[in-house]
Each structure stands twice: as structure tokens, then as C-alpha cells.
Amino acid sequence: MVSALIIVAALAWFAQLVLGGWQISRFNRAFDELCQQGRVGVGRSGGRFRPRVVVAIALDEQQQVTGALHMKGLTVFAKPVKITSLMGKSINELHPDVIFPHDPLSQNALSLALKLKHG
């Protein structure tokens, strides 16, 4: 009985490693594509038992959005999604509470991404 539990735990741990690596690979590919579009700011928020949120924004020399990614979830199945509604907007037009009106975690992540761009 104990050996069966150990085997199940080891298989679950291995599956977590494989699926986590798959998620990181998908994000890295999307992030690399974003980095080719301009300077990138990244913000992250969330906690252990809340969905983690990552927002990345690419800006050109005129501080216009050339690309944006949003990834939110509790599991390794969360995937990066492009935020097409931000394309072409000026950094001054980006208000996290307007873009994500009912999502404080995404608001926080976007705010952090924008602060990195000002620095």
C-alpha cells in the first residue's frame, strides 16, 4: 500500500515537471516573439492559492503598444494570450482599471509592467 502511494506521488511529481516545462516553453516562445516587437515590460501578480497573472507589454520608440500578452491561471494549462485591443495605443492611454475592470490581479500585473517601462 505504501509503495503504491509512493509510486503515485512520484508519477504526479514527474507529470508536474513535464507539464510545467511545457507551459514555460509556450510562454518563452510567445515572449521571444514579443521581444522582437520592441522594449518589453513584464508584471506579475497573484499568490499561492490565487490565479497567477503575467502581463507583458512591448512598446516602440514612440511609446506605442506593439504587442501584449496576458497569462492567468492556477494550473500548468494556463497559456499566454495576445491582448489585441491594446495594439497601437499610447502608454498614456493604458489604464489598468479600464482594461481589466473586474480583475484586480490583472490590473496589478499591468501596472507593474507599465512601471518597468517607465524605468
Residue pairs with C-beta under 8 A, 6 or more apart in sequence:
16 76
19 76
19 77
20 76
22 76
23 76
23 77
23 78
23 79
26 79
26 80
27 54
27 71
27 79
27 80
30 69
30 80
30 82
31 40
31 56
31 69
31 80
33 67
34 40
34 56
34 58
34 67
34 68
34 69
35 58
37 58
37 60
37 66
37 67
38 58
38 59
38 60
38 61
38 66
38 67
39 58
39 59
39 60
39 117
40 56
40 57
40 58
40 59
41 56
41 57
41 59
41 112
41 113
41 114
41 115
41 116
41 117
42 54
42 55
42 56
42 112
42 113
42 116
43 54
43 55
43 56
43 108
43 109
43 110
43 111
43 112
43 113
43 114
43 115
43 116
44 52
44 53
44 54
44 55
44 109
44 112
45 52
45 53
45 105
45 106
45 108
45 109
45 112
46 52
46 53
46 105
46 109
50 74
50 105
51 72
51 73
51 74
51 78
51 105
52 72
52 73
52 74
52 78
52 105
53 70
53 71
53 72
53 103
53 105
53 106
53 108
53 109
54 69
54 70
54 71
54 72
54 80
54 109
55 68
55 69
55 70
55 71
55 83
55 106
55 109
55 110
55 112
55 113
56 68
56 69
56 113
57 65
57 67
57 68
57 86
57 94
57 110
57 113
57 114
57 117
58 65
58 66
58 67
58 68
59 65
59 66
59 91
59 117
60 66
62 90
63 90
63 91
63 92
63 117
64 88
64 89
64 90
64 91
65 86
65 87
65 88
65 89
65 90
65 91
65 94
66 87
67 82
67 87
68 82
68 83
68 86
68 87
69 80
69 81
69 82
69 83
70 80
70 81
70 82
70 83
70 106
71 78
71 79
71 80
71 81
72 78
72 103
72 105
72 106
73 79
83 99
85 99
86 94
86 99
91 114
91 117
94 110
94 114
96 106
96 107
96 108
96 110
96 111
96 114
97 107
99 106
99 107
99 110
100 106
100 107
100 110
